[in-house]
Amino acid sequence: MAQPQLEFWFDFGSTYSYPASQRIQALAREAEVQVRFRPFMLGAIFKAQGWSTSPFNLYPAKGRYMWRDLARICTELSLPLVRPEPFPQNSLLAARVAVAAADEAWLGDYCVQVFREAFAHGRPIADAGIIQSVVERFATDALRFLELAQTAEIKERLRAETERAGEMGIFGAPTFVAADGELFWGNDRLESALAWARSTHAAQRS
């Protein structure tokens, strides 16, 4: 029997996507929901809204609140937190590698680890050496994925994914999208998104 489906749309530079990424796989297994990791470039969405950078940079009070809120969340989850410098980090290479590895069983684990590199260790995820070291944890041919990430095909696929996110009405990250198109925005909506995916799937099969 096919499992309920949920898409996890995120940018590797997104602060609230960090705790979501660390929680989603275990919660999805418990809920018996299949998750698809969908990286996109949030900066392009912000640009379409007229923003030159993260709103957490544009609005200092909002940024101060976000970092304090994220610290509370990470403390509750026993997750380490290091503020990346610069913020937001350039996530383009990490996202392209994720797109290149879209069909690999280890994609989710790769994404989880990239977030840890950025937000638990403060390492620069724009650095090809950092990304290669992450891929090497899961694949013996890590260089192949970094080479694929530089091809026109993968670059276009990531652009298409970002355009698709905009067409779906995604305006921030993390966003969870159920099979019926229902959108849930924010780390704190993850449980609701999983419950929705389960209930709509059951209704469709009844």
C-alpha positions in Angstrom: 0.0 0.0 0.0 1.4 3.4 -1.0 2.3 5.7 1.9 1.0 9.3 2.3 3.3 11.8 0.6 4.7 15.1 1.9 7.2 17.4 0.2 9.7 19.3 2.3 10.7 22.5 0.5 13.7 24.3 2.0 16.8 26.4 1.4 20.0 25.3 3.1 20.5 28.8 4.4 17.1 29.0 6.0 17.3 29.2 9.8 14.0 27.5 10.7 14.6 24.8 8.1 17.5 23.6 10.3 15.4 22.2 13.2 12.8 21.0 10.7 15.4 19.1 8.8 16.6 17.4 12.0 13.1 16.3 13.0 11.3 15.4 9.8 12.7 12.0 9.0 12.0 10.4 12.4 8.6 12.0 12.7 7.7 10.9 9.1 8.7 7.3 9.9 6.5 7.4 13.0 3.6 8.8 11.0 4.3 6.4 8.1 4.5 9.3 5.7 7.0 9.3 2.8 9.0 12.6 2.6 10.5 14.1 -0.5 13.3 16.6 0.0 12.9 19.6 -2.4 15.7 22.2 -2.2 15.1 25.5 -3.8 16.7 29.0 -3.8 14.8 31.1 -1.3 16.7 34.2 -2.3 15.0 34.2 -5.7 11.6 34.1 -4.0 12.7 37.1 -1.8 13.9 39.0 -4.9 10.5 38.5 -6.5 9.0 40.1 -3.4 11.4 43.1 -3.7 13.8 42.0 -1.0 17.6 42.1 -1.5 18.4 39.8 1.4 16.7 37.8 4.2 13.9 39.8 5.9 15.7 38.9 9.2 18.5 41.2 7.9 16.2 43.8 6.5 14.3 44.2 9.8 16.7 44.1 12.7 14.0 43.6 15.4 12.7 40.6 13.5 16.2 39.2 13.1 17.0 39.6 16.8 13.7 37.8 17.7 14.4 35.0 15.2 17.9 34.2 16.5 16.5 34.1 20.1 13.6 32.0 19.0 15.8 29.6 17.1 18.1 29.3 20.1 15.1 28.3 22.3 13.9 25.8 19.7 17.4 24.2 19.4 17.7 24.0 23.2 14.4 22.2 23.5 15.5 19.8 20.8 19.1 19.4 22.2 20.5 20.7 18.9 23.7 22.7 18.8 23.4 26.2 17.2 26.1 28.3 15.7 25.2 31.5 13.9 26.6 31.2 10.4 28.8 34.0 9.0 27.8 35.4 6.7 24.1 35.0 7.1 22.5 33.9 5.0 25.1 31.5 3.6 25.4 30.9 -0.1 23.5 27.6 -0.5 23.7 27.3 -4.3 26.3 24.5 -4.5 24.7 22.5 -1.7 21.3 22.8 -3.4 22.7 21.8 -6.8 24.4 18.7 -5.3 21.1 17.8 -3.7 19.3 18.1 -7.0 22.1 15.9 -8.6 21.4 13.3 -5.9 17.6 13.5 -6.1 17.3 9.8 -6.9 19.7 8.6 -4.3 18.5 6.8 -1.1 20.8 9.0 1.0 19.5 12.4 -0.2 17.7 13.0 3.0 20.7 12.2 5.2 22.9 14.4 3.0 20.5 17.3 3.5 20.4 16.7 7.3 24.2 16.8 7.4 24.5 19.9 5.3 22.3 21.8 7.7 24.4 20.5 10.6 27.6 21.8 8.9 26.0 25.2 8.6 24.1 25.6 11.8 25.7 23.2 14.3 29.3 23.8 13.3 29.2 27.1 11.5 31.1 25.8 8.5 30.8 27.5 5.0 28.5 25.3 2.9 29.6 27.3 -0.2 32.9 25.6 0.1 33.2 22.7 -2.3 35.5 20.8 0.1 32.8 20.9 2.9 30.1 19.7 0.5 32.4 17.0 -0.8 33.2 15.8 2.7 29.4 15.5 3.4 28.8 13.5 0.2 31.7 11.2 1.0 29.8 10.0 4.1 27.2 8.5 1.8 28.8 7.8 -1.6 32.1 6.5 -2.8 31.9 8.7 -5.9 31.5 12.0 -4.3 33.4 13.9 -7.0 30.9 12.8 -9.6 28.1 14.5 -7.7 30.1 17.7 -7.4 30.8 17.6 -11.1 27.2 16.9 -12.0 26.2 20.0 -9.9 28.1 22.2 -12.3 26.4 20.9 -15.4 23.8 22.9 -17.3 21.2 20.2 -16.7 21.4 20.4 -12.9 21.6 24.2 -12.9 18.4 24.3 -15.0 16.7 21.7 -12.8 17.3 23.8 -9.7 16.1 27.0 -11.5 12.9 25.0 -12.5 12.4 23.9 -8.9 12.7 27.4 -7.6 10.2 28.6 -10.3 7.9 25.8 -9.3 8.1 26.8 -5.7 7.0 30.3 -6.6 4.1 29.0 -8.8 2.9 26.9 -5.8 2.7 30.0 -3.6 5.7 29.2 -1.5 7.1 32.4 0.1 9.4 31.1 2.8 11.1 28.0 4.2 10.5 25.5 5.5 7.3 24.8 3.6 5.6 21.4 3.6 3.3 20.5 0.8 0.8 17.6 1.0 -0.2 15.5 -2.1 -3.4 17.5 -2.4 -1.4 20.8 -2.6 -2.1 22.0 1.0 0.8 24.2 2.2 2.2 24.4 5.7 4.8 27.1 6.4 7.3 26.9 9.3 9.0 24.4 11.5 6.2 24.5 14.0 3.7 23.3 11.3 5.6 20.1 10.6 3.4 17.9 12.8 0.2 19.4 11.4 1.5 18.8 7.8 2.2 15.1 8.6 -1.2 14.7 10.1 -2.8 16.3 7.1 -0.9 14.1 4.7 -2.1 11.0 6.6 -5.7 12.1 6.9 -6.2 13.1 3.3 -4.4 10.0 2.1 -6.8 7.9 4.2 -9.8 9.8 2.9 -8.8 9.3 -0.7 -8.5 5.5 -0.1 -11.8 5.1 1.7 
